[in-house]
């Protein structure tokens, strides 16, 4: 990331990184530090590459599960921090986050980061029709307002709706097979983009058809 003057320029890499920050990142209350934490070291490396960071990747253990290691990178950048505030992110965002100011041109790059950070692609054989597969694309958030904005934005751009429902501790926005087959090619338009390989492999065959 190379801010020009006092501006951050949108790019597919920046948009993807914003998606990751939205799900698994945090803004410190010191008004300059951004943290990104993930159980996938590959994802932290990709995040660092997208923002041209040289900061060392460290790790921490879950406070509840002492044996589970999470990878993390922290960096300070006042210009980028203020820019994130302007587009709608904030400290302690988990339940407060709502709409974000993402240009339509980069929305699906942002959405790919959102999906890679805290989303899920489920593909499995239909138990009723053995020759058919079920496919679900799922986005999670503790903020209903954020998922509602996500649903409305996707509907505006692709005319697909999905449905929002509660889980034990958060909400999820789910797209079933028919709508997923329209959404996923937009999220993964090529291989020359940042993405999490293990999630892409689940639907690679569908995208090549």
N, C-alpha and C positions, 0 to 999 in steps of 0.2 A: 504494500500500500504506500503510495507516494502522493500525499495531498499536494495539490497545486495551489500555492499561496495559502489561503485559509479555507480552501474548498476540498471536499472529497469528491472525486469523479466516479460516477456509477460505472460499473463494468460487470460482466457476468461473474467474475471472481469475487468482487465486493458484495454483490447480491447474494451469492451462495454463502459467503461468510456471515452475512446478516441473518440468513436463515438459521445458521448454526448458533449464532449468539442468541437468537430469539428462543431457541429451545434449550440449549445446554450451556449458554454463556451467562455472564453476569457483569453488571456495572458496579464498581465499588462506589461507596459514598464519598470517597476522596475526590471525585470529579475528574479523574484522569485514568484510572486503571480498569482494564477489561480482562476478564478471566474466561477461558473456555476449557471445559472439563468433559472428558468422555472415556468410556471403557474401551473404545477403539483407538489404539495408537495411530492407526492409519488415518483416521479422521482428524486427529489433532495435527498430524503432519500436513494434511491437505489444507486445513484451516491456516496454518502458519505460512504455507506456500502462497495461498490466495492473497494474503496481506503482506507478503514479502517480509516476514518477520525472521529475525535471527535469534530470537529468545530461545533459551533452552527448554526442552520439554521435561517437566518434572512429573511427579505423581503424588497421590494421596490415597489414603484408605477410607472406605466408607465408615461413617461414625456408627452405623448400625451393624455393618458386617465387616469386622476388622480384617478379614482375610481378602476382601475384594479390593483390588487396586484400580484406581482411576487415573488416567493420564491427563495432564493439564499444561496449559501455557498461559502465562500472564504477561501483559505488557502495558506500558503507560503511553498514552497519546491524547493530549488534551483536545486537539483539533478533531480527531476521530470520535472521541467521547462526546463532545458537544454535538457533532453531526448525528450520532446515534440518538441523542435526546431529541433532536429536531424531527427525526423520522418516526418517533413514537416509542422508543425504548426508554427504560429508566431503571434505577436501582430497585431491588425488591419487586421485580416485575411479575413474578409467578402468577398471582391471581389478579393483578391490576392491568395487565397489558390488554390493549384493545386493537384498534386499527393501526396499521403502519403505512407510511407514505412510500410505497414502492412503485416506481414507474412500470407501466404495463410491459414495456420492452424487456424488463429484467425480472418480471414477477415469477416466471417459472424457474429461473435460476435460484431465486430466493426460496421458492417452494421446494426445490430439490434439497436445499440445505435444511429446510424445516423437516422434510421427510427423513433425510439421512440422520439428522440430529435426534429426533424423538418420534419418528413415525414407524410405520410397519407395512410391509407388503406380504400378504398371506395368499399362498397359492397351494391348492390341494385338490385331490380327486373328489368329485361329488359323491357322497355316500348313497344317494338315490339313483344317480345316473353315472355308472362306473366309467363310461367313455367320455365324460365331460369333466372339466376342471372348474373349480370355483376360484375367484380372484377378488381380493379386497385390498384397497389402498386406504390406509388409516392415518390420520393426523391426531395427535394428542395435545391437550393443554389443560392446565388447571383453571384457565379463564374461559368461561363460556362466551364472553363478548369477543375474545380474540378468534375463537373458532367460528363464530357467527360471521365476523368480518371475512375470514378466509373463505367460508362457504359462499358468501355473496360475491366476492371478487372472482372466484372460480366460475361461478354461475354467469357472471357478466362476460367473462372472456371466452367460455366454452359452452355455455348453455347446458351445463350439467349441475345437478343439485346436491347429491349425497344426502346424508342424514346425520344429525347430531344426537348423541345419547350419552348418558352418564356411565362412568365406571366407578370402581370403589373409591378412588381418590381424585379423579379428574373427569374430563369430558373427552369424547372422541368424535371426529368427523370422518365418516366412512363412505367410500365410494365402492359399489359393487362392480361386478365384472364388466358389464356393458359400458358403464361410465369410466371405469379404470382404463379400458382399452382406448378411450379418447384422451384421458388425462396423462397417462404414463409416457406416450410419445412426445408430449410437450415438455414433460419434466426431464426426459432423457432423449434429446434430439440427436445426439451423436456421442462418440466416445472421446471427443476432444474437449471435454469439459470436466470440471471437478465433480467427483461423485464417490460414494462409498461402494467399493467393488462387491462386497458380499450381498448388498441389497440389489444391485444391478443384475447380478447373476440369476436372481430369482425370476426375472422377467425378460432376460436377454433374448430368449427364443421367441417371445411374443413380439418384441420390437423388430426382429429381423424378418418377420413374415410380411 
